[in-house]
Amino acid sequence: MTRDVQLTESARKDLARAPQHVVDKLLAWVMLVKMKGLHEVRKVPGYHDEPLVGRRKGQRSIRLSRSWRAVYTQHGDGAAEFVRVEEVHKHAY
């Protein structure tokens, strides 16, 4: 089982405009996945890992702060690929 985490070019651009604490939390998540595997890290309550629905069905998100989320897809080999890191406003959901 692969413990690889990749960022798309779009996710890299999103991360470049995110506050440092958000970047740090995502990097901590990546380290945990590399150490323990994605299945185990999903159990960590602080990240609120959850499947998305609707047009984003098949993707999952983690919370990086109250207003920042990272959206990823999981590949069959267990690798995770982040497709977006986005700021979420409470009126948007």
C-alpha positions in Angstrom: 0.0 0.0 0.0 1.4 3.4 -1.0 1.6 6.2 1.5 2.2 8.8 -1.1 0.6 12.3 -1.1 0.8 14.6 -4.1 -0.4 18.1 -4.8 -1.8 19.2 -8.2 -0.5 22.4 -9.6 -3.8 24.0 -8.7 -3.4 22.9 -5.1 0.1 24.3 -5.0 -1.1 27.7 -6.2 -3.9 27.6 -3.6 -1.4 26.8 -0.8 0.9 29.7 -1.9 -1.9 32.1 -0.8 -2.9 30.3 2.4 -1.7 31.5 5.8 1.3 29.7 7.2 -0.6 27.9 9.9 -2.8 26.3 7.2 0.3 25.2 5.3 1.8 23.8 8.5 -1.3 21.8 9.3 -1.4 20.3 5.8 2.2 19.4 6.0 1.6 17.7 9.4 -1.2 15.7 7.8 1.1 14.6 5.0 3.7 13.4 7.5 1.1 11.5 9.4 -0.1 9.8 6.2 3.5 8.8 5.3 4.0 7.4 8.8 0.7 5.7 9.5 -1.2 5.5 6.2 -4.3 7.2 5.0 -6.8 4.9 6.6 -5.4 5.5 10.1 -5.0 9.3 9.6 -8.7 9.5 8.7 -9.5 8.6 12.3 -7.7 11.7 13.7 -10.6 13.9 14.9 -8.8 17.2 14.4 -8.9 17.0 10.7 -12.6 16.1 10.3 -11.8 13.9 7.2 -15.1 13.4 5.4 -16.4 12.3 2.0 -17.9 15.0 -0.2 -21.2 14.7 -2.1 -22.9 16.2 -5.1 -20.6 17.3 -7.9 -17.6 16.5 -5.6 -18.6 12.9 -5.0 -15.5 10.7 -5.0 -13.5 13.4 -3.3 -12.8 13.9 0.4 -11.9 17.0 2.5 -10.0 17.8 5.6 -10.2 20.9 7.8 -7.0 22.9 8.1 -8.6 25.6 10.2 -12.1 27.1 10.7 -12.1 28.6 7.3 -9.6 26.5 5.2 -10.3 23.1 3.7 -8.1 20.8 1.6 -9.9 18.6 -1.0 -8.3 15.3 -2.1 -8.9 12.2 -4.1 -7.7 8.7 -3.1 -6.3 6.5 -5.8 -6.6 2.7 -5.7 -3.1 2.2 -4.4 -3.8 4.3 -1.4 -2.1 7.4 -2.6 -3.8 10.8 -1.9 -3.8 13.7 -4.4 -4.8 17.1 -3.2 -6.8 19.0 -5.9 -7.7 22.1 -4.0 -6.9 24.1 -0.9 -9.6 26.6 -0.4 -10.9 29.2 1.9 -14.5 28.5 3.0 -16.8 31.2 4.2 -19.6 30.3 6.5 -22.2 31.6 4.1 -20.9 29.4 1.3 -22.2 26.1 2.9 
